[in-house]
């Protein structure tokens, strides 16, 4: 299960261990849920994300009070309200930490990189 994203901009790319992550903003969602930001995490050599972290909300009335969401496997988990994550820097820090925790990776600092290829699959 992944966020239903039809278009987005990708201002940041990160590398940690055997994984790379794309931070998305300016998201147009094709489902009910809307997103301020999302972090898609790819295992090296795989074309589809293995997990995603999102700053999400249901409708414009809730946009100022989004929740932190995690998509892993066939599940979606809600980590509670997180209005501070509308800030891109705060979101990136929290999303990367949560992704590394879920992947059971040792604590390391993700390195911001430039993209090597366009791995984007928003389906």
Secondary structure by P-SEA (a helix, b strand, c coil): ccccccbbbbccccccccbbbbbbccccccccccccbbbbbbccccccccbbbbbcccccccccbbbbbbbccccccccccccccccaaaaaaaaaaaaaaaacccbbbbbbbcccccccccc
